[in-house]
């Protein structure tokens, strides 16, 4: 009834395979594919998002110049429901965890989310250690601290309770606890680090977000500040993804209105940037091993579904969530939107708003603190979402010509009647809508000037943006390594345009 | 810099938690929630899909009657791209596999998909054993055979190359190889089996679909025929999900037109049934442990996104894929649609079309074989997709009143101008559109009569449907266990209505 055969490739098979390889491993040469800034008619319809490689036999070329031909979609499991935090003890038991590292920060440690978590663990008799020293906007030093603590206790599972900073820090604790001999820079994104792929499997990590913003519970990304290089960077790999994200809308009720606003602006930009990123089949180089295919791979037909839905929800619910602290429906929808946007950008990537945000929040020359934020030790703070959204009108005016239809679809999702809009105005129309959307939230800077920047700061902002290669390669319309001078000029123009909107 | 604290719940915390538990663990009592057939104004908008539990304190009630309050979304990683099959050798190496069980069937064993797979493994020097005896529409006996083979060889990873039958069989080989002492019925869905949750972690499984239909590469479901009970059943649990689905559009080019049609009809019904299933917050009972939350949990805001997109793509591309064997764009889009629908129904479930399909294909009184199918040993065959779609007009006419807006949205996705349609006609309008859509594909039965059924077969079809509890509980408008006689009458009516469309 059963048989075991071992197929040895015959000469004929090899010939077929060779033909197949040649047919599908060469970059297309039709002009609309050769430049990331000219792919509009390939993005208009989902039908065009699956790339058709040109089927002619051509001379083999430099593999490092080959464009991508596949995309990969990965996400943490996501559980969503009011009150489901308390299930986490059973989850840890189901995973076989005997000693759990609970990671949080000093604020969240006092909140109900943390109480539910601890009660869940105690009810199942699971031993745990709490690390509550993660910091908002993690720095290399705070991350290394957390890693030392984790290595010393060597837990068999991790549980992050907090916002993106907590969840990102926990991912790094897991990574380096499972790779105790690795040097810190081994996995950090190139060019600041070595960008090695993660080959070991990590321990279970359950993430319980208490903000509706980063979507970190679904992604394989962890961001931190390398003070030594004056730059934000991070580690990004599918293996870093949490095992499970527990999205409990009761946990975001504790967010002040200002945090609703800035974390919602982060969601807005996650959705917009992943939706407008270059398509995956324009990214270079094609990986020679699938483990090297980046999580940030460009827009693809699956990320598109998530990004556009997140954008629509944000348009509808963010203003309500900011204005009315008792609008629990809007808050729940924003938590869901943050998670959907997380799956979207976690598989497509972000681009200019995020690349430009890192020097904005890092340099902060006027020691600006966002109204409504309570900052420990009087440290100044431009919240991540604010630093991202402040350049959005400028960015999407710039990227508009790369794909007018996508920019119009985004404007429509934000409530613009686009029936009479010309394609050449797509970027402007979206930019104007974004400027009004951000202003209408209230309390938001209307450009970099309101954050204390002026023309004299632009050059340093450009210098702080250039190392963000991982996301800049996904920016449509931006010149790449072939013409770095032009890229600098473009970034300079973007920052200048973002001084006021 | 670091601290370890151990939080013991105080009396105050306990009081808060008790309040929280009481507030969120009782089923809502507003009349529009109490009956699955009357939730329309809760499904019209995504805003209403997050269920708001009623916040009053009431007397505790029987937990088995509590409705669900959370949903969980899980999917295999999905890689998509023409030619990406050949990456599987590197994937297996990255997973650390040393001895791979390659599972396929006698037809697929001859195709290029299998050649690419074997070449990929050999290039990386990975040892493998091939099992090529899986059968179309697996039976208990064929499944047990495959499991014996797998147990004897004890591989450290599995690789399925084929359609849904192959992938489903491979999931079962993995499950019972990792649980060698389990009795076969332990994990089989109740009431035919014991329906135990899967607590052990399984070995890596990579699935490479060669049809665009089942979406099995993304789901935790495996379906087979229990000859002894004259019923189709299966095993469904998130843990069964493949590690990775490799969706290579080159692999579906070998499908004959008749297979494009029937597998595409399966996609159509996956999308329609998951989109119209009862919402997750109407399902009972609420699980007492998250590991018992079924994969088939009812419609939810994330499954909805997948199901509706899959429906739109199927409407657009299935007719083209069936009519023109060289329309590779349509074929690629159908492979993507099958995968998207897989994520949708894999997290929401299917209902009546699938429940009723099992006795249709199982009983086949006229020994019907679908034109265009080449069946081994002259066995009759009603392909799964055909048996599912043949009742679709009847089913959605019946379910229409449960949620007119969703049925109208489905009709619109299939190209109907719904601007003038009244809500009470929603089911009829969708049914009429489906009847025409199926007929226009060509070569499809226009009702059960064309498959050789008549009125005298209806009673046995009803009897064969009743054991499909797992999906029947998700059917809107259907009477449940409270009134089994009414449920039988409703099913009888559905089969009679499906004799001709």
Boltz contact constraints between the chains, C-beta under 6 A:
constraints:
  - contact:
      token1: [A, 1]
      token2: [B, 145]
      max_distance: 6.0
  - contact:
      token1: [A, 2]
      token2: [B, 133]
      max_distance: 6.0
  - contact:
      token1: [A, 2]
      token2: [B, 149]
      max_distance: 6.0
  - contact:
      token1: [A, 4]
      token2: [B, 129]
      max_distance: 6.0
  - contact:
      token1: [A, 5]
      token2: [B, 130]
      max_distance: 6.0
  - contact:
      token1: [A, 7]
      token2: [B, 118]
      max_distance: 6.0
  - contact:
      token1: [A, 9]
      token2: [B, 119]
      max_distance: 6.0
  - contact:
      token1: [A, 13]
      token2: [B, 115]
      max_distance: 6.0
  - contact:
      token1: [A, 17]
      token2: [B, 119]
      max_distance: 6.0
  - contact:
      token1: [A, 24]
      token2: [B, 82]
      max_distance: 6.0
  - contact:
      token1: [A, 24]
      token2: [B, 83]
      max_distance: 6.0
  - contact:
      token1: [A, 50]
      token2: [B, 332]
      max_distance: 6.0
  - contact:
      token1: [A, 69]
      token2: [B, 81]
      max_distance: 6.0
  - contact:
      token1: [A, 70]
      token2: [B, 79]
      max_distance: 6.0
  - contact:
      token1: [A, 70]
      token2: [B, 81]
      max_distance: 6.0
  - contact:
      token1: [A, 70]
      token2: [B, 84]
      max_distance: 6.0
  - contact:
      token1: [A, 71]
      token2: [B, 80]
      max_distance: 6.0
  - contact:
      token1: [A, 72]
      token2: [B, 79]
      max_distance: 6.0
  - contact:
      token1: [A, 73]
      token2: [B, 78]
      max_distance: 6.0
  - contact:
      token1: [A, 74]
      token2: [B, 77]
      max_distance: 6.0
  - contact:
      token1: [A, 77]
      token2: [B, 74]
      max_distance: 6.0
  - contact:
      token1: [A, 78]
      token2: [B, 73]
      max_distance: 6.0
  - contact:
      token1: [A, 79]
      token2: [B, 70]
      max_distance: 6.0
  - contact:
      token1: [A, 79]
      token2: [B, 72]
      max_distance: 6.0
  - contact:
      token1: [A, 80]
      token2: [B, 71]
      max_distance: 6.0
  - contact:
      token1: [A, 81]
      token2: [B, 69]
      max_distance: 6.0
  - contact:
      token1: [A, 81]
      token2: [B, 70]
      max_distance: 6.0
  - contact:
      token1: [A, 82]
      token2: [B, 24]
      max_distance: 6.0
  - contact:
      token1: [A, 83]
      token2: [B, 24]
      max_distance: 6.0
  - contact:
      token1: [A, 84]
      token2: [B, 70]
      max_distance: 6.0
  - contact:
      token1: [A, 87]
      token2: [B, 290]
      max_distance: 6.0
  - contact:
      token1: [A, 90]
      token2: [B, 289]
      max_distance: 6.0
  - contact:
      token1: [A, 90]
      token2: [B, 290]
      max_distance: 6.0
  - contact:
      token1: [A, 91]
      token2: [B, 290]
      max_distance: 6.0
  - contact:
      token1: [A, 94]
      token2: [B, 291]
      max_distance: 6.0
  - contact:
      token1: [A, 115]
      token2: [B, 13]
      max_distance: 6.0
  - contact:
      token1: [A, 118]
      token2: [B, 7]
      max_distance: 6.0
  - contact:
      token1: [A, 119]
      token2: [B, 9]
      max_distance: 6.0
  - contact:
      token1: [A, 119]
      token2: [B, 17]
      max_distance: 6.0
  - contact:
      token1: [A, 129]
      token2: [B, 4]
      max_distance: 6.0
  - contact:
      token1: [A, 130]
      token2: [B, 5]
      max_distance: 6.0
  - contact:
      token1: [A, 133]
      token2: [B, 2]
      max_distance: 6.0
  - contact:
      token1: [A, 145]
      token2: [B, 1]
      max_distance: 6.0
  - contact:
      token1: [A, 149]
      token2: [B, 2]
      max_distance: 6.0
  - contact:
      token1: [A, 289]
      token2: [B, 90]
      max_distance: 6.0
  - contact:
      token1: [A, 290]
      token2: [B, 87]
      max_distance: 6.0
  - contact:
      token1: [A, 290]
      token2: [B, 90]
      max_distance: 6.0
  - contact:
      token1: [A, 290]
      token2: [B, 91]
      max_distance: 6.0
  - contact:
      token1: [A, 291]
      token2: [B, 94]
      max_distance: 6.0
  - contact:
      token1: [A, 301]
      token2: [B, 336]
      max_distance: 6.0
  - contact:
      token1: [A, 305]
      token2: [B, 305]
      max_distance: 6.0
  - contact:
      token1: [A, 305]
      token2: [B, 309]
      max_distance: 6.0
  - contact:
      token1: [A, 309]
      token2: [B, 305]
      max_distance: 6.0
  - contact:
      token1: [A, 332]
      token2: [B, 50]
      max_distance: 6.0
  - contact:
      token1: [A, 336]
      token2: [B, 301]
      max_distance: 6.0
